[in-house]
Amino acid sequence: MSRPPVPLSAEHIPPGTADWRTPEAQRWLTAVPARWAHPLWALLALVASLVWDVVAVPAALCTSADPCGTDWLGLGTAVVLVLTLYWVWRQPRFALAGLAAVLAGFAADGGFAAALDEPSALMFLVAAAFTAAGLVHRLAVAGRQRSLALEAAGPVAQPLPAAARTFRRGRLSFALAALLLAVAGFGCWQAQQVADAYEERAAGATHLSGRVTALEQDDDGVDILKVEAEGRTHRFETAFPEDFPVDSRVDIVVDGDWAALVAEPYDAFGWELLVLGGSVAGLAFLVNGVDGLTRAKRLRRGPLPVLRVLVREGHDDGRTWVFATDDPEGLRPVLHFHSLYAVEDEDEDDAEDEDEDGPDADDDPAAAVELGKIAEILRGEDPAPALREAVLYGAPYAGAEVAFVSRDDADDPEVSVECSVTAVKPAVPGLVERGPQRRKRKNLRRPVDEIAVGMTPTAGPRVWTAHGFSRAVGLGLLLVQGGGIWAALDEGPSWSWLWLVVGLPWLVTAVATALTWRITADRDGLWVTGAWRVRRVPWDVITSVRHSDDGIRVGRARDSSVDLSPTGWAWLERRLGREPRAERVVEEVGALLLRPELRPLEEAPTGRQGMPVGPPLVALSVLWGAAVLLLL
């Protein structure tokens, strides 16, 4: 039996506060970006075009006239580009600015003219245009959501609660940004030190012209260039051996035992990589801090629209889920965000004193309730997070900051104020946790009666098979498997072959399962087809059917469970606005387990259970390995 939401007393609800009911909430929720505007597609398009450009367009040669030194302008462009890829996912406004900067650099480098002759450059422009269209669409949708929220709230506006007005945002982001930018600055200084040291020594060295006599690799696989100049052979490490063919002429500088190629004067790649990583991460944290601080200040600027809602804290990651007021079961989430408690400054000392003494379970009813919850957990029960009545301050839309007032517990007379510390996001179907059944039986994300509505008894067996996402995961792992075999065998017999012994069995199992997993339900039980065999599980021995992000698990009495993993990519499916297929399968199988009248009436005929593909995949892997050895 579900518990009623924890009520909020009337004195904490501003007069005239409107209820956010399901019709208005669903209108808000349907005003989400179209699927084509999902940031994943823009990122894939941009990354694919960049990879194509790197592969298709040859890098500039390292020459004496144009040596390969530290390219600070190119490094800065790379920083902006990587930040833009991150902002495409998280910060549409900043992504537009970053994309404009990247296109400006592209134009300055002659990219628009090259697009007429180079397909890779044209592909980048198309990807950039597609990304920009998606970003503008997402911002327009956010504005539409804000208008719908204001319409639902009506003309009532209230100032932010006092505790929320003193809440500070962005301090941790600023601290991390300062640390990471300092690291980037140190890397920049060190790279410049390497360049200056070379320039200083080369200024007093002897400049010679030599002939490349050989190109070889040392024991560590580093390319070594042998250059003969004035009867002496010099050895140089090179990152671009293709730029220096045998018998070609190269310029070198020599100072005693020290010598360097003029075309490749020094190697500061490690420091440049540190600059790139530190700058990207530091600027990302800095922008996040500034954005959070700005949004928090905007929230405190004046009276805000208010909405009466229901909230619930998530089990696993502490998300705050928001529901319509007429959804007392918490079945249809509207939005979510992470939040922290806000405490008024003058009350902090009192709170610290209370924490030092600690609550007494004999005198404090709330403490007794908490001890009761702990006892339930120790007994193996997981209490459901309580739904709470709340007043939401601020117009919610994708990317907004909000605050809310609620009571943590029915026995606690005090209200708490919480402020968002991550941007508001519309809820994705299937992502929210629905009470204690999330822990006890993950397949039952919805009530059994609701699942059973679309299920009727059938004569023949019910069959669930691997779907598109699952097969995509399988194909991706198959590519990893093939590449891993090639990489391990490429250098001949070595210790790296141990990775094949350790990792190949798992990869083969995962690939075979993801490509062809199958569950068949008939009158007497389940047929579960995995990578290596088909197993029969009668209904009377099944104790549970569970789903997690890595697969499906059928629990059996007095025996180990039957596992299928992976069965897709639940995280990505939810982010794309789809209910994970494997999760739906678990719900329906769980309904058959609890409602025998829904089970098929006949036994599955021979041949309908599917065929494991693990053994053929092993043979294919052996053939691939033999082909790699023959090609080497």
Residue, then its C-alpha position, 0 to 999 in steps of 0.5 A: m500500500s502506498r503512503p500519502p505524500v508528506p503534507l506541507s502546512a498551509e502557512h508555508i504555502p504562499p497565497g494563490t500558489a497554483d497546483w501544477r497538475t498533470p495536464e499542464a505538466q504533460r504539456w511542459l514535458t512534451a515541449v522537449p527537443a525533437r529527437w534529431a536535436h539530441p546532442l548525441w547526434a551532433l557530437l557524432a557528426l562533429v567527431a566523424s567529420l573531424v576524424w575524416d579531416v585528420v585522416a583525409v588531409p595530410a599533415a604539414l611536413c616538418t621542414s627546416a623552413d617550417p619546423c615542428g615546434t609548439d603551435w600555441l594558436g593550434l593548441g588554443t583552437a584545440v582547447v576551444l574545439v574540445l570545450t565546444l564538444y563538451w558544451v554541445w552536451r551540457q551548455p547550448r549557449f556556450a556551445l554556440a559561442g564556441l562553435a562560432a569561434v571554431l568556424a572563425g578559425f576555420a575560415a581564417d585557415g582557408g577552410f571555406a575555400a577548401a570546402l569546394d575541393e575537399p569533401s572532409a572540409l564540406m562534411f565539417l561545415v555540414a556537421a557544424a550547421f546541423t549542430a548549430a540548428g540543434l542548439v538553436h532548437r534546444l534553446a527555443v524549446a527551453g524558452r517554450q517550457r519557461s512560457l508554459a511554466l509561467e502560464a501554469a503558475g499564473p500571476v502569483a510571484q513570491p520572493l525566494p525564502a531567506a535560506a535560499r537567498t544566502f545559498r552560494r553556488g560555484r565555489l567548488s567549481f571555482a576552486l577546481a578551475a583555479l587548480l586545473l588552470a594553474v596546472a595548465g599554466f605550469g605545463c605552458w611554462q615548461a613547454q616554453q622553457v623547452a623551446d627557449a632552451y633549444e633556441e638558446r643553445a642552437a644560437g651558438a651551435t654549428h649548423l650542418s647539412g647531413r644525409v639520412t642514411a637509415l631509419e630504424q626502431d629501438d627496443d621501445g619501438v621509437d623511430i630513430l633517424k641516422v644522419e651522416a654529416e661531415g663524416r660523423t653519424h648522429r642519431f635522432e628520435t623522430a615523431f614523423p619518420e615519413d618526412f625524412p626518407v633515406d638519402s634525403r638531405v636534412d639540416i641539423v645543429v651540433d654543439g659538442d655531443w648535443a645535436a638536434l634536427v632543425a625540422e624537429p628541434y625538440d619534443a614538448f608533446g607531454w607538456e602540450l598535452l598537459v596544457l590541453g587537458g588542464s585548460v579544457a577541464g579548468l575552463a569547463f569548471l570555470v564556466n560551470g561556476v560562473d554559469g551557476l553563480t549567475r543563475a543563482k543570482r538571477l534566482r534571487r533578483g526578485p519575486l518568482p513564480v511559484l508552483r505547488v508540486l510533489v517531490r521525491e529523492g531518488h534511491d541511488d544518486g540523490r536526484t530530486w524528482v518533481f511530480a504533478t500534484d495529482d500524481p500521488e503515486g509518483l508514476r509520471p515524473v516531470l523533471h529532475f535535478h540535484s539539490l542541497y539544503a540551504v540554511e540561514d546564516e543565523d541558524e548555523d550555530d544552533a544547528e551545530d550545537e544540536d549536531e554536537d549533542g546528537p538526538d536522543a531516540d527516547d525523547d525525539p520521535a523523528a530519531a525513533v522513526e530514523l532508527g526504525k528505518i535503519a532496522e528495516i534496512l538491516r532486516g533486508e527491507d528497503p523503505a520507499p523514498a517518501l513523496r512530499e508536498a513542496v512549493l517550487y520557486g522559479a520557472p522550471y525549464a531545461g537548464a534553469e535553477v530552482a528552489f523548493v520548500s518541503r518537509d522531510d518527514a511527516d513527524d518533523p514540524e520544520v520545513s527545509v529549503e533546498c536549492s538546485v545545484t545542477a540544471v533542471k532536466p526534463a524526465v526521461p521515461g523509464l529513468v525514475e525509480r518507483g518506490p521499494q520495488r526498485r530494490k526488491r524487484k527491479n523488473l516491476r518499475r510499474p504496477v503489475d496491473e498496469i503492465a498486464v493491461g496490454m498483455t493477454p493470454t496467448a496459445g503459442p509461446r511469447v518470445w523476446t529477442a535482442h533488439g537494435f541497441s543490443r545488437a549495436v552493442g554486440l557489433g561494437l564489442l565485436l570490433v573491439q575484439g577484432g582490434g584487440i586480437w590484431a593489436a596483440l598478435d601484431e608484434g609477435p609472441s609477447w606478454s601482451w598475448l596474456w590479455l587475449v587469454v584473460g579478455l577474449p573469453w569475456l568478449v566472446t561471451a558478451v558479443a554472442t549474448a548481445l547479438t542473439w540473446r533470447i527469452t521464450a516463455d511457454r506454459d511450463g517456464l522460460w527458455v533462456t538462450g545465452a552465449w553458450r547454451v539454452r537453459r530451461v527454467p520452470w515457473d515454480v523455481i523462478t524467484s525473481v526477474r531483475h534488470s540492471d544496466d548490464g543485463i537480465r537476471v533470472g533468479r532460481a530457487r536452490d540454484s544459481s541465477v541465469d544471467l544474460s549480459p549485456t542486453g543493450w545499453a540502458w543508460l543511452e536508451r534512456r538518454l535518447g528518450r526511450e524505455p530500455r527494451a530489456e527493462r520492458v522484457v523484464e517487466e512483462v516476464g515478471a508479470l507472467l511470473l506473478r499472474p499465471e493466468l497470463r502465461p501461454l497455453e502451449e509448450a514451445p515447439t522444438g527449434r523456437q528457443g534459438m541457437p547459442v552463437g558462442p561456439p561459432l564466434v570462437a571459431l571465427s575468432v580463431l580464423w581471424g587470429a590465423a589471418v592476422l598472423l598470416l598477414l604479418 
